[in-house]
Amino acid sequence: MSSILTSWLTIDQTSDFSISNIPFGVITYNGATKVSSRVGEFAIDLTVLFEANLLDNCGFSASDFQSNRLNEMMKKGKKGTRKLRNRIQEIYTNEVFKAEGEKALISIETVTMEMPITIGDYTDFYSSIEHATNVGTMFRDPANALLPNWKYIPVGYHGRASSIILSGQEIHRPKGQQKPKDDEPPVFGPCKLLDFELEMGFITYEGKPLGDSISTTEADDYIFGMVLFNDWSARDIQKWEYVPLGPFLAKNFGSSMSAWIVTLDALEPFRVEGPKQEPAVFPYLEYKGDKNINIQLEVQIQPEGEEASTVCNSNYKHMYWNQNQQLAHHTINGCDIHAGDLYASGTISGPTKDSYGSMLELSWKGSQTVQLKNGVERKFIQDHDTVIMKGYCEKDGVRVGFGEVSTKVLPSK
Ligand code: MN
């Protein structure tokens, strides 16, 4: 058992960014954009540590830290970024480094967060059994809610990377075709059933050559870290367009991610057993050890001029398919992956009504209202609403969290 790390810095116990976290991100400060880490209420300027020779023997060069994206430093692979993170942790734990370490600290209030990675490819899975069951119950047949392939295949689709935005950036309500009445022709206009999807995303390192596969055992070595992810969805556009090729314009107008990438190393202590998978999965999807992660998740809606109201409390531990299985499945046909590719989990719904990860489920297809504070009600997301997702792990007094992903919805253009 590892003992609890303590920093020479004072870090609030409720901070997501304890000394056990040490995530990676990109900041702009004083006009310069660069690779950074974070501890408590401070960004850590890695260039300052590098120039003080505190990162010698970690295998990185100055240009890795002066970059406006993490992709280059991620090419050092798991061994490289692990060495770097361990060293940063040592600097902010050992008093010997206090004088130099303090020089690299920048108050988080004074930095602008940037998109941390150039996302090459983006895939979205559909791996929560509660979510898939809810959707199947609403739209098809409660007796056969899951499609026959669901317990055999970690179902997914290729999404669009260009419209993934950083927390804080606003989005416009999408326009598109909808077919509100079965016996009437389709209509065109602003989406009326705008929804969030509570998801987590994982980001990979450089993978293997085209034609090779990554096993469930190898998967951890190819995963850099995770972010909170809001996979915005236009339910009315989706319903009309998805047959027969699946999601398209209902999804690709925007998805939002949190700014700090929390490494898989930081999340290891929070591993938990996954659900029993029956029928038995194919051998290439079998895995050893605990591969789910206990990440407490929350969704809030904040209407303009109102307080934020919590509408969902869920947990990443509920996922039926874990990310090792998702990556093994993604590559079993020889599909290649690269540094900076993003894979989202699919909506993370829990077993109880207050743990459903979308308004589609919370309002049960718009048949029920969701109560917010001060008598405000919602069925779907309205213009000028801000949707905020938060997530953190906590065990034995150690907290490792993601901060938040927050996005305000503006009217259609
Ligand atoms: Mn999704």
Residues whose N, C-alpha, C, O or C-beta is under 5 A from the ligand:
A	BS01	MN	D124 F125 E197 D231 G346 T347
